[in-house]
C-alpha cells in the first residue's frame, strides 16, 4: 500500500475539516518551526504513529517531503485510517504561503548544527594545514571519517555531543 501525495492547498482543506497533520521530523526541528496544530511523531522514536480513530484523515510530512516519501510504505502500514503525504513537506507548505508556527528562540536543528560544525572544522584544518603545518590536515581527515562513519552506521557522535550543549537542552522537553 502506498500513500497518495496531496498539494499544500488540498492538505489545507483537509486540515480545516479536521484532518490530523503529523510531522515526522525530530523534536528539535519541530520545536523551531511547524504547521500550527500539527502533532510531532518522529520516525526515530514513535515511528510516525499517532493515535487515530476510524474515519479520521492523517497527513504525514517532513521538511522537504523526502523523508516522508522514503518511509511511505512504513507510514501506510501504521495508518489505521485514510492517510496522505504533504507534497514538498513543510517547505512546500511555506512556499504555498500557508501559516507556520515559528519559535526563533529554539536552536536550529541538530543536523544543521552538525553540518555547520563539520564544515567549519574541515575549513579550519585545511587553512591551518596550508598555513602552519601539514599535520593540521588530519583535522579535516578526522571529520571526514566521522561523517562517513555516521552515514554508514547511523550514529553521529558530533550530533550526540551537540545535543548536550546548553543551547540545545531547552528543545529536549
Rosetta blueprint (number, residue, H / E / L):
1 X L
2 X L
3 X L
4 X E
5 X E
6 X E
7 X L
8 X H
9 X H
10 X H
11 X H
12 X H
13 X H
14 X H
15 X H
16 X H
17 X L
18 X L
19 X L
20 X E
21 X E
22 X E
23 X E
24 X L
25 X L
26 X L
27 X H
28 X H
29 X H
30 X H
31 X H
32 X H
33 X E
34 X E
35 X L
36 X L
37 X L
38 X L
39 X E
40 X E
41 X L
42 X L
43 X L
44 X L
45 X L
46 X L
47 X L
48 X L
49 X L
50 X L
51 X L
52 X L
53 X L
54 X L
55 X L
56 X L
57 X E
58 X E
59 X E
60 X E
61 X E
62 X L
63 X L
64 X L
65 X L
66 X H
67 X H
68 X H
69 X H
70 X H
71 X L
72 X H
73 X H
74 X H
75 X H
76 X H
77 X H
78 X H
79 X L
80 X L
81 X L
82 X E
83 X E
84 X E
85 X E
86 X E
87 X L
88 X L
89 X H
90 X H
91 X H
92 X H
93 X H
94 X H
95 X H
96 X L
97 X L
98 X L
99 X L
100 X L
101 X E
102 X E
103 X L
104 X L
105 X L
106 X L
107 X L
108 X L
109 X L
110 X H
111 X H
112 X H
113 X H
114 X H
115 X H
116 X H
117 X H
118 X H
119 X H
120 X H
121 X H
122 X H
123 X H
124 X H
125 X H
126 X H
127 X H
128 X H
129 X H
130 X H
131 X H
132 X L
133 X L
134 X H
135 X H
136 X H
137 X H
138 X H
139 X H
140 X H
141 X H
142 X H
143 X H
144 X H
145 X H
146 X H
147 X H
148 X H
149 X H
150 X H
151 X H
152 X H
153 X H
154 X L
155 X L
156 X L
157 X H
158 X H
159 X H
160 X H
161 X H
162 X H
163 X H
164 X L
165 X L
166 X H
167 X H
168 X H
169 X L
170 X H
171 X H
172 X H
173 X L
